[in-house]
Amino acid sequence: MSKLPKIVKQFIKIPLSYKSASTMQSLPEELLNNNNKSICKVEDPQSVEIARNCLRSGRVIALPTDTVYGLACDANNEKAIQKLYNIKGRDFHKPVAICVKDLGDLRKYGEAEHLNDSLLGQLLPGPITIVIERSKHLSNPFLNPTTSKIGIRIPDFNFIQQLCSSFNEQPLALTSANRSSERSSLNIKEFEVLWPLLGAIFDAGQVGITEERRSASTVVDLATPGLFKIVREGVALKHTLEVLHAHGLKSLESTGV
């Protein structure tokens, strides 16, 4: 396991247990000062511009995806990633995914030469996270510092796709909008405790009709040519397995690798 940057170790020591706004005093001052509680409807013509400006200023925002609500920030902004982890109360050893606009960007930020467009095009866009080795274009040392891999998403949701296209400087770091170990959110009220820490909240109403959506995206590791490993079953397991098997990929578990 690689060593964590010194600042990451310092952030891990910060008290992170809180259940309501009254206990937020344990968070870093820079987070307490980021108390813009503006809520924007995604259908607002200015919503994408507002979100882009928040990301450019290093803020963390909440936004809908094709599964659950997520927390997002500029993936190559060191301070923004630290805020993201602290807001969520997430262990820095646990990786977060990135979100990109298309397969071209997936290939830019991940090493995907061994994956053909037919395979990727049948999986994405959609509720699937592809885990591959990261490329040199992900330069943030605070982004998943204990692994060389990166999970990449292209959600099938208009607002986040527009935002990724608009925010073309960097990919977005993306994780579910909830405190770590708590259930994921299908509407913005379910993560209301986090609102004071966010640059803005983008509301699309209820994103999932059934509780099944809380299981979020299916995560599959495709870093090894010809092989796959299901990291999280998620909402698209059946479709994912059908596509992988149709393309001749074999499970790491079945090969004993």
Secondary structure, DSSP 8 states (H G I E B T S, - for coil): -----HHHHHHHTS----SSGGGGGGS-HHHHT-----EEETTSTTHHHHHHHHHHTT--EEEE-SSSEEEEEETT-HHHHHHHHHHHT--TTS--EEE-SSHHHHHHHB--TTS-HHHHHHH-SSSEEEEEEB-TT---TTSSTT-SEEEEE--S-HHHHHHHHH-TTS-EEEEESS-TTS---SSGGGGGGGGGGSSEEEE-S---SSGGGGG--EEEE--STTEEEEEE--S-HHHHHHHHHHTT-EEHHHHT-
